[in-house]
């Protein structure tokens, strides 16, 4: 994901810092929320200087950087899709004004979300996947479609873990033990035939969104080596799904083809 950054004299350039920031509730960035994961864009010479500027920006906006996930140059690779957040416009503004900008990807009402979001985003970036979250409404819709597609109607979602984010002891999660028509998983190359197709990935939590990327980003993904509860499916038709688990290789990964039509 390359970006066109204005060329200027000097060693400084537009750098990005993928960071988790804890805010006071009266902050002007995510009013009412106390945590935000986002992309800080700064005009700096080195990654170290970029992190310092991001920290200074956070302090000026009633926040504190809780975790630095990754840094990079806007001229080479971006950790988000070019189409979201008006990223090119923001980069041009930073290059023109030399003033930092912060693009919010995820936010939460409690500081606990800092850890949850950091783990999810760190996982995605470890596999070089872009951080493109769906909205809450889009996430709920996709999960509901997935349940109708892959879980028998007689099976209710299990309530076997406490969701740290919402604090509910009976949070509904997707039960991999109830998947229908499980079969051996083919190579990803046989599933990802259209590089531009949008694929959804989400974790077994009710407080994290579905993340989306184009299929070509997943060619190097190794489901068998993933040790976390993760669901993967084509966004449009859910024609197949892969379920990775934290108990692999003893349990999982699982693969199913969607035979039932979505109402």
MOLINSUL-V537148 format. One record per residue. SS is DSSP state (alpha for helix, beta for strand, coil for the rest). Layout:
# MOLINSUL-V537148
((SS) (SS))
This chain:
# MOLINSUL-V537148
((coil) (coil) (coil) (coil) (coil) (coil) (coil) (coil) (coil) (coil) (coil) (coil) (beta) (beta) (beta) (beta) (beta) (beta) (beta) (beta) (beta) (beta) (beta) (coil) (coil) (coil) (coil) (coil) (coil) (coil) (coil) (coil) (coil) (coil) (beta) (beta) (beta) (beta) (beta) (beta) (beta) (beta) (beta) (beta) (coil) (coil) (alpha) (alpha) (alpha) (alpha) (alpha) (alpha) (alpha) (alpha) (alpha) (alpha) (alpha) (alpha) (alpha) (alpha) (coil) (coil) (beta) (beta) (beta) (beta) (beta) (beta) (beta) (beta) (beta) (beta) (beta) (coil) (coil) (coil) (coil) (coil) (coil) (coil) (coil) (coil) (coil) (coil) (coil) (coil) (alpha) (alpha) (alpha) (alpha) (alpha) (alpha) (alpha) (alpha) (alpha) (alpha) (alpha) (coil) (coil) (coil) (beta) (beta) (beta) (beta) (beta) (beta) (beta) (beta) (coil) (coil) (coil) (alpha) (alpha) (alpha) (alpha) (alpha) (alpha) (alpha) (alpha) (alpha) (alpha) (alpha) (alpha) (alpha) (alpha) (alpha) (coil) (coil) (coil) (coil) (coil) (coil) (beta) (coil) (coil) (alpha) (alpha) (alpha) (alpha) (alpha) (alpha) (alpha) (alpha) (alpha) (alpha) (alpha) (alpha) (alpha) (alpha) (alpha) (beta) (coil) (coil) (coil) (coil) (coil) (coil) (coil) (coil) (coil) (coil) (coil) (coil) (coil) (coil) (coil) (coil) (coil) (coil) (coil) (coil) (coil) (coil) (coil) (coil) (alpha) (alpha) (alpha) (beta) (coil) (coil) (beta) (beta) (coil) (coil) (coil) (coil) (alpha) (alpha) (alpha) (alpha) (coil) (coil) (coil) (coil) (coil) (coil) (beta) (beta) (beta) (beta) (beta) (beta) (coil) (coil) (coil) (coil) (coil) (coil) (coil) (beta) (beta) (beta) (beta) (alpha) (alpha) (alpha) (alpha) (coil) (coil) (coil) (coil) (alpha) (alpha) (alpha) (coil) (coil) (coil) (coil) (beta) (beta) (beta) (beta) (beta) (coil) (coil) (coil) (coil) (coil) (beta) (beta) (beta) (beta) (beta) (coil) (coil) (coil) (coil) (coil) (coil) (coil) (coil) (coil) (beta) (beta) (beta) (beta) (coil) (coil) (coil) (coil) (coil) (coil))
